[in-house]
């Protein structure tokens, strides 16, 4: 099976990794009563992130354009999810 010619220093890979981080880096809930909403949203985002990773690693011909496109696709999917529905610490 041929291996895709994508290196860790490739801008497309960095873009995809940035999208993963944005999808999974949620602010912590302020109170324990907000934890369920936080975990529910995190689970939905993690599912989207895992699906993106799976699409890339199962395609032996995935190249930089695929990584960049998948990152953009992930960010659009995350944007379609509801906003934070819990009280949380604001990031600085």
GUSE-9885 format. One record per residue (C-alpha): x, y, z; residue number from 1. Coordinates in nm, 4 decimals. Example, Ala and Ser with C-alpha at 12.3 -4.5 7.8 and 13.67 -1.06 7.14 Angstrom:
<nodes>
node east = 1.2300 north = -0.4500 up = 0.7800 pos = 1 .
node east = 1.3670 north = -0.1060 up = 0.7140 pos = 2 .
</nodes>
This chain:
<nodes>
node east = 0.0000 north = 0.0000 up = 0.0000 pos = 1 .
node east = 0.1511 north = 0.3373 up = -0.0978 pos = 2 .
node east = 0.2078 north = 0.5875 up = 0.1792 pos = 3 .
node east = 0.0948 north = 0.9462 up = 0.1338 pos = 4 .
node east = 0.3666 north = 1.2055 up = 0.0983 pos = 5 .
node east = 0.2611 north = 1.4265 up = 0.3892 pos = 6 .
node east = 0.5150 north = 1.5357 up = 0.6484 pos = 7 .
node east = 0.4505 north = 1.6677 up = 1.0000 pos = 8 .
node east = 0.5955 north = 2.0038 up = 0.8958 pos = 9 .
node east = 0.3581 north = 2.0358 up = 0.6033 pos = 10 .
node east = 0.1325 north = 2.3417 up = 0.6407 pos = 11 .
node east = -0.1724 north = 2.1307 up = 0.5595 pos = 12 .
node east = -0.1008 north = 1.8934 up = 0.8465 pos = 13 .
node east = -0.0511 north = 2.1878 up = 1.0819 pos = 14 .
node east = -0.3840 north = 2.3280 up = 0.9614 pos = 15 .
node east = -0.5572 north = 1.9953 up = 1.0259 pos = 16 .
node east = -0.4007 north = 1.9636 up = 1.3715 pos = 17 .
node east = -0.5097 north = 2.3198 up = 1.4501 pos = 18 .
node east = -0.8664 north = 2.2275 up = 1.3520 pos = 19 .
node east = -0.8512 north = 1.9223 up = 1.5794 pos = 20 .
node east = -0.7340 north = 2.1374 up = 1.8678 pos = 21 .
node east = -1.0074 north = 2.3938 up = 1.8087 pos = 22 .
node east = -1.2676 north = 2.1165 up = 1.7992 pos = 23 .
node east = -1.1527 north = 1.9484 up = 2.1199 pos = 24 .
node east = -1.0286 north = 2.2374 up = 2.3351 pos = 25 .
node east = -1.3408 north = 2.3373 up = 2.5259 pos = 26 .
node east = -1.3393 north = 2.5656 up = 2.8273 pos = 27 .
node east = -1.3905 north = 2.3849 up = 3.1569 pos = 28 .
node east = -1.7314 north = 2.4173 up = 3.3196 pos = 29 .
node east = -1.7616 north = 2.6534 up = 3.6166 pos = 30 .
node east = -1.9738 north = 2.4206 up = 3.8254 pos = 31 .
node east = -2.0288 north = 2.0471 up = 3.8562 pos = 32 .
node east = -2.3915 north = 2.0972 up = 3.7477 pos = 33 .
node east = -2.2570 north = 2.2131 up = 3.4085 pos = 34 .
node east = -2.0406 north = 1.9051 up = 3.3631 pos = 35 .
node east = -2.3010 north = 1.6983 up = 3.1757 pos = 36 .
node east = -2.3557 north = 1.9700 up = 2.9135 pos = 37 .
node east = -1.9773 north = 2.0069 up = 2.8799 pos = 38 .
node east = -1.9231 north = 1.6325 up = 2.8382 pos = 39 .
node east = -2.2095 north = 1.6022 up = 2.5896 pos = 40 .
node east = -2.0670 north = 1.8755 up = 2.3694 pos = 41 .
node east = -1.7147 north = 1.7366 up = 2.4018 pos = 42 .
node east = -1.8394 north = 1.3908 up = 2.3016 pos = 43 .
node east = -2.0081 north = 1.5292 up = 1.9882 pos = 44 .
node east = -1.6946 north = 1.7201 up = 1.8920 pos = 45 .
node east = -1.4717 north = 1.4188 up = 1.9593 pos = 46 .
node east = -1.6915 north = 1.2062 up = 1.7344 pos = 47 .
node east = -1.6482 north = 1.4566 up = 1.4503 pos = 48 .
node east = -1.2720 north = 1.4725 up = 1.5097 pos = 49 .
node east = -1.2382 north = 1.0936 up = 1.5083 pos = 50 .
node east = -1.4373 north = 1.0694 up = 1.1855 pos = 51 .
node east = -1.2015 north = 1.3224 up = 1.0238 pos = 52 .
node east = -0.8950 north = 1.1317 up = 1.1382 pos = 53 .
node east = -1.0443 north = 0.8050 up = 1.0152 pos = 54 .
node east = -1.1164 north = 0.9465 up = 0.6688 pos = 55 .
node east = -0.7537 north = 1.0569 up = 0.6354 pos = 56 .
node east = -0.5808 north = 0.7472 up = 0.7689 pos = 57 .
node east = -0.7949 north = 0.5067 up = 0.5669 pos = 58 .
node east = -0.7133 north = 0.6851 up = 0.2404 pos = 59 .
node east = -0.3608 north = 0.5824 up = 0.1396 pos = 60 .
node east = -0.3570 north = 0.8562 up = -0.1248 pos = 61 .
node east = -0.4483 north = 1.1389 up = 0.1132 pos = 62 .
node east = -0.2223 north = 1.4345 up = 0.0437 pos = 63 .
node east = -0.1780 north = 1.7830 up = 0.1813 pos = 64 .
node east = -0.4883 north = 1.9123 up = 0.0084 pos = 65 .
node east = -0.6932 north = 1.6359 up = 0.1720 pos = 66 .
node east = -0.5569 north = 1.7285 up = 0.5153 pos = 67 .
node east = -0.6327 north = 2.0978 up = 0.4656 pos = 68 .
node east = -0.9811 north = 2.0234 up = 0.3286 pos = 69 .
node east = -1.0575 north = 1.7858 up = 0.6141 pos = 70 .
node east = -0.9506 north = 2.0505 up = 0.8659 pos = 71 .
node east = -1.1813 north = 2.3057 up = 0.7053 pos = 72 .
node east = -1.4634 north = 2.0508 up = 0.6946 pos = 73 .
node east = -1.4170 north = 1.9724 up = 1.0638 pos = 74 .
node east = -1.4294 north = 2.3406 up = 1.1591 pos = 75 .
node east = -1.7517 north = 2.3865 up = 0.9605 pos = 76 .
node east = -1.9087 north = 2.0856 up = 1.1308 pos = 77 .
node east = -1.8099 north = 2.2145 up = 1.4741 pos = 78 .
node east = -1.9524 north = 2.5569 up = 1.3887 pos = 79 .
node east = -2.2871 north = 2.3900 up = 1.3154 pos = 80 .
node east = -2.3037 north = 2.2516 up = 1.6707 pos = 81 .
node east = -2.4708 north = 2.4528 up = 1.9436 pos = 82 .
node east = -2.2595 north = 2.7078 up = 2.1249 pos = 83 .
node east = -2.1394 north = 2.6394 up = 2.4772 pos = 84 .
node east = -2.4576 north = 2.5605 up = 2.6669 pos = 85 .
node east = -2.2922 north = 2.5745 up = 3.0067 pos = 86 .
node east = -2.1212 north = 2.8243 up = 3.2320 pos = 87 .
node east = -1.7490 north = 2.8159 up = 3.1791 pos = 88 .
node east = -1.4207 north = 2.9896 up = 3.2434 pos = 89 .
node east = -1.3404 north = 3.2338 up = 2.9648 pos = 90 .
node east = -1.0078 north = 3.1734 up = 2.7931 pos = 91 .
node east = -0.7621 north = 3.4588 up = 2.7764 pos = 92 .
</nodes>
